[in-house]
């Protein structure tokens, strides 16, 4: 059986943004899409798998852009999509731990010249754009 997965960005339009702790998110079909975070994040950051009681399924465009104090992100197993520029301009970022659940990521989730000190282990069913 062949499964087709849509990796098209979702237009935010008139969606309402919510905040849970340091994270901002939008709800689409009762699922959380992380759209940003406070710049108080630093060091090793484990992104939560739930926000406001809703399962986090996507990290949206530029969600963590400019988080220079973060050295490592761990993405939860609930996330299936990481959008373009999600970790862009994180100048001290050394590693990103990606979940096996990840199906779709955009090729510019980090800056082209940004050097991660460890190789990313990519899930076998991943579809990159």
C-alpha positions in Angstrom: 0.0 0.0 0.0 1.2 3.5 -0.8 0.5 6.3 1.6 0.6 9.9 0.3 1.4 12.6 2.8 0.7 16.2 2.3 3.5 18.5 3.4 1.9 21.7 2.3 2.0 24.6 4.8 -1.2 25.4 6.5 -2.4 29.0 6.0 -2.8 30.6 9.4 -5.5 33.0 8.2 -7.6 34.1 11.1 -6.5 31.4 13.5 -6.2 32.3 17.2 -2.8 32.0 18.9 -2.5 30.6 22.4 0.3 30.6 25.0 1.3 27.8 27.3 4.3 28.6 29.4 7.1 29.7 27.1 5.4 28.4 23.9 3.0 29.9 21.5 0.7 27.7 19.4 -2.4 27.6 17.2 -5.0 24.9 17.1 -6.0 23.1 13.9 -8.4 20.2 14.2 -7.7 20.0 18.0 -4.0 19.6 17.4 -1.3 22.1 18.5 1.0 23.7 15.9 4.0 25.5 17.6 4.4 29.0 16.1 6.9 30.5 18.5 8.5 30.7 21.9 9.7 33.2 24.4 13.4 34.1 24.2 13.9 32.8 27.7 14.6 29.3 26.3 18.3 28.3 26.8 20.7 25.3 26.8 19.1 21.9 26.2 15.4 22.3 25.4 12.9 19.5 25.2 9.9 20.7 23.2 6.7 19.5 25.0 4.4 16.9 23.4 1.3 18.7 24.6 0.4 22.4 24.9 -2.9 23.4 26.6 -3.8 19.7 26.7 -3.5 19.4 22.9 -1.0 17.1 21.1 1.8 19.0 19.4 2.0 17.8 15.8 4.0 20.5 14.0 6.7 23.1 14.5 5.8 26.0 12.2 7.8 28.4 10.1 10.4 30.4 12.1 9.0 29.0 15.4 12.4 29.1 17.1 14.1 31.6 14.9 16.8 33.6 16.7 16.9 31.5 19.9 20.7 32.0 20.2 20.8 30.6 23.8 19.6 27.2 22.8 22.3 24.5 22.2 20.1 21.5 21.7 16.5 20.9 20.8 14.7 17.6 21.4 11.6 17.3 19.2 8.8 15.1 20.7 7.6 11.8 19.1 4.2 13.5 18.5 5.6 15.9 15.8 5.2 14.8 12.2 6.1 18.1 10.4 8.9 20.7 10.8 8.4 23.7 8.7 10.8 25.9 6.8 13.1 28.0 9.1 11.8 26.4 12.3 15.3 26.5 13.9 16.7 29.3 11.7 19.3 31.8 13.2 20.0 29.7 16.3 23.6 30.6 16.3 24.7 28.3 19.2 22.6 25.3 18.2 24.8 22.2 18.1 22.2 19.3 17.9 18.6 18.6 17.1 17.1 15.3 18.2 14.4 14.4 15.7 11.6 11.9 16.4 10.9 8.7 14.5 7.4 10.0 13.9 8.7 12.8 11.7 7.3 12.5 8.2 8.0 15.9 6.6 10.6 18.6 7.1 11.6 21.5 5.0 15.2 21.7 3.8 15.8 25.1 5.4 14.8 24.2 8.9 18.2 25.7 9.9 20.5 28.2 8.2 22.5 26.9 5.2 25.8 27.8 6.8 24.9 26.7 10.3 27.0 23.7 11.4 25.5 21.2 13.7 28.3 19.4 15.5 26.5 16.0 15.4 24.8 14.4 12.4 21.1 14.3 12.4 19.6 10.8 12.5 16.7 11.0 10.1 13.7 8.6 10.3 13.4 6.2 7.3 10.0 7.4 6.2 10.9 11.0 6.1 9.9 13.2 3.2 12.0 16.4 2.8 11.1 19.4 0.8 
